[in-house]
Amino acid sequence: IEVKRAAARALGNLGELAASHVETLERRLDEERDVDLVAALCIALGAVHAVHAAGKLVEKSRAEDTEVVIAACKGLGAMRQGGGDLVALLDHQEARVRAAAAAAIAKEPSSVSPYSERIAESLADVEAQVRISAVTIISALGAIAAPHVPKIGDLLEHEDPGVRAAAAAALGG
């Protein structure tokens, strides 16, 4: 198992240079049950931009294991895929999943413009990283997200310096 995990990570590190191995990565994703290996495969598929495998990663984003869900979010984010499915994860009970989903969405915010209201709700998430990603997404949406600018302004007073910095950067242009 350790060798398989290392191989998946190595292929992911090669990025698009490993595109000839996508079929193998996908097959392993379907076959493997080891959680750490499945997580490594999700990330590797994202890193090689195996966009046609996005559906499989969306499926993994619904897994019971938090690490697999987070890895699926990372893979989808690297592919810039999964918009609506990632937005649904903003309601996940686990803060780390919400943060991973928000970070993935932030990589391709234009794909989630129909969900701007739901994303704006994430500005009030208890997890600072979710708030930071929500600020990034909303500021990237431009005019469509203009009604949410006052909520970003409110974050200038947030206790977390990262949240304050993200809000200041978003408002500063």
C-alpha positions as CSV (number, residue, x, y, z in Angstrom):
1,I,0.0,0.0,0.0
2,E,2.8,2.4,0.9
3,V,4.4,1.9,-2.6
4,K,1.0,2.6,-4.3
5,R,0.6,5.8,-2.3
6,A,4.1,6.9,-3.1
7,A,3.4,6.1,-6.8
8,A,0.2,8.1,-6.8
9,R,1.9,11.1,-5.1
10,A,4.8,10.9,-7.6
11,L,2.5,10.9,-10.6
12,G,0.6,13.8,-9.1
13,N,3.9,15.7,-8.6
14,L,4.6,15.2,-12.3
15,G,1.3,16.9,-13.1
16,E,0.3,16.9,-16.8
17,L,3.5,15.0,-17.6
18,A,1.8,12.0,-16.1
19,A,-1.2,12.2,-18.4
20,S,-0.4,8.8,-19.9
21,H,-1.1,7.2,-16.5
22,V,-4.6,8.7,-16.0
23,E,-6.3,5.5,-16.9
24,T,-4.3,3.6,-14.3
25,L,-5.1,6.2,-11.6
26,E,-8.8,6.1,-12.4
27,R,-8.8,2.3,-12.3
28,R,-7.1,2.3,-8.9
29,L,-9.5,4.9,-7.7
30,D,-12.4,2.6,-8.5
31,E,-10.6,-0.5,-7.0
32,E,-8.8,0.7,-3.9
33,R,-10.3,0.8,-0.4
34,D,-7.3,2.1,1.6
35,V,-8.4,5.6,2.6
36,D,-5.0,7.2,2.3
37,L,-4.4,5.7,-1.1
38,V,-7.8,6.8,-2.4
39,A,-7.0,10.4,-1.1
40,A,-3.6,10.3,-2.9
41,L,-5.3,9.2,-6.1
42,C,-7.9,12.0,-5.9
43,I,-5.2,14.6,-5.6
44,A,-3.1,13.0,-8.3
45,L,-6.0,13.0,-10.8
46,G,-6.5,16.6,-10.1
47,A,-2.8,17.4,-10.5
48,V,-2.7,15.7,-13.9
49,H,-5.9,17.6,-14.9
50,A,-7.8,14.5,-15.7
51,V,-11.0,16.5,-16.3
52,H,-12.9,13.6,-17.6
53,A,-12.5,11.9,-14.2
54,A,-14.2,14.9,-12.4
55,G,-17.3,12.8,-12.0
56,K,-15.4,10.2,-10.0
57,L,-14.0,12.9,-7.8
58,V,-17.5,14.3,-7.2
59,E,-18.5,10.8,-6.2
60,K,-15.6,10.7,-3.7
61,S,-16.6,14.1,-2.4
62,R,-19.6,12.3,-1.0
63,A,-17.6,9.6,0.8
64,E,-17.9,9.0,4.6
65,D,-14.2,9.5,5.2
66,T,-13.2,13.2,5.8
67,E,-9.7,12.8,4.3
68,V,-11.2,11.4,1.1
69,V,-13.7,14.2,0.8
70,I,-11.0,16.8,1.4
71,A,-8.7,15.1,-1.2
72,A,-11.6,15.0,-3.7
73,C,-12.1,18.8,-3.2
74,K,-8.4,19.4,-3.8
75,G,-8.5,17.3,-6.9
76,L,-11.6,19.1,-8.2
77,G,-10.0,22.4,-7.4
78,A,-6.9,21.6,-9.4
79,M,-9.1,20.6,-12.3
80,R,-11.3,23.7,-11.8
81,Q,-14.3,21.4,-11.9
82,G,-17.2,20.5,-9.6
83,G,-18.8,23.9,-9.0
84,G,-22.3,23.1,-7.7
85,D,-21.1,19.9,-5.9
86,L,-18.4,21.9,-4.1
87,V,-20.9,24.6,-3.1
88,A,-23.0,21.9,-1.6
89,L,-20.1,20.9,0.6
90,L,-20.1,24.4,2.2
91,D,-22.9,23.0,4.4
92,H,-20.8,20.0,5.6
93,Q,-20.6,19.5,9.3
94,E,-16.8,19.2,9.2
95,A,-15.0,22.6,9.1
96,R,-12.0,21.1,7.2
97,V,-14.3,19.9,4.5
98,R,-16.0,23.3,4.2
99,A,-12.6,25.0,4.0
100,A,-11.3,22.5,1.3
101,A,-14.5,23.0,-0.7
102,A,-14.2,26.8,-0.5
103,A,-10.5,26.7,-1.4
104,A,-11.4,24.6,-4.5
105,I,-14.2,26.9,-5.5
106,A,-11.8,29.9,-5.2
107,K,-9.7,28.4,-8.0
108,E,-12.5,28.8,-10.5
109,P,-15.0,31.2,-9.0
110,S,-16.8,32.0,-12.3
111,S,-18.3,28.5,-12.4
112,V,-20.2,29.2,-9.2
113,S,-21.8,32.6,-10.0
114,P,-25.3,31.1,-9.8
115,Y,-24.5,30.3,-6.1
116,S,-23.3,33.7,-5.0
117,E,-25.9,33.9,-2.3
118,R,-24.9,30.6,-0.7
119,I,-21.2,31.6,-1.0
120,A,-21.9,34.9,0.7
121,E,-23.4,32.9,3.6
122,S,-19.9,31.4,4.1
123,L,-18.6,34.9,5.0
124,A,-20.1,34.1,8.4
125,D,-18.6,30.6,8.8
126,V,-16.9,29.9,12.1
127,E,-13.9,28.6,10.2
128,A,-11.5,31.4,9.3
129,Q,-10.2,29.7,6.2
130,V,-13.8,29.3,4.8
131,R,-14.3,33.0,5.3
132,I,-11.0,33.8,3.6
133,S,-11.9,31.7,0.6
134,A,-15.5,33.1,0.5
135,V,-14.0,36.6,0.3
136,T,-11.7,35.5,-2.6
137,I,-14.6,33.9,-4.5
138,I,-17.0,36.9,-4.0
139,S,-14.4,39.5,-5.0
140,A,-13.6,37.4,-8.1
141,L,-17.3,37.3,-9.1
142,G,-17.2,41.0,-9.6
143,A,-20.5,42.9,-10.2
144,I,-22.7,39.9,-9.6
145,A,-21.5,39.8,-6.0
146,A,-21.7,43.6,-5.4
147,P,-24.6,43.2,-2.9
148,H,-22.2,41.3,-0.6
149,V,-19.5,44.0,-0.4
150,P,-20.8,45.3,2.9
151,K,-20.5,41.9,4.4
152,I,-16.8,41.8,3.3
153,G,-16.4,45.3,4.9
154,D,-17.7,43.9,8.2
155,L,-14.8,41.4,8.1
156,L,-12.3,44.2,8.5
157,E,-13.1,43.9,12.2
158,H,-12.7,40.1,12.4
159,E,-10.5,38.7,15.1
160,D,-8.5,36.6,12.6
161,P,-5.7,38.6,10.9
162,G,-6.0,36.4,7.8
163,V,-9.7,37.2,7.4
164,R,-9.0,40.9,7.9
165,A,-6.2,40.8,5.3
166,A,-8.4,39.0,2.8
167,A,-11.2,41.5,3.3
168,A,-8.9,44.5,3.0
169,A,-7.3,43.0,-0.2
170,A,-10.8,42.4,-1.7
171,L,-12.0,45.8,-0.9
172,G,-8.8,47.5,-2.1
173,G,-9.2,46.1,-5.6
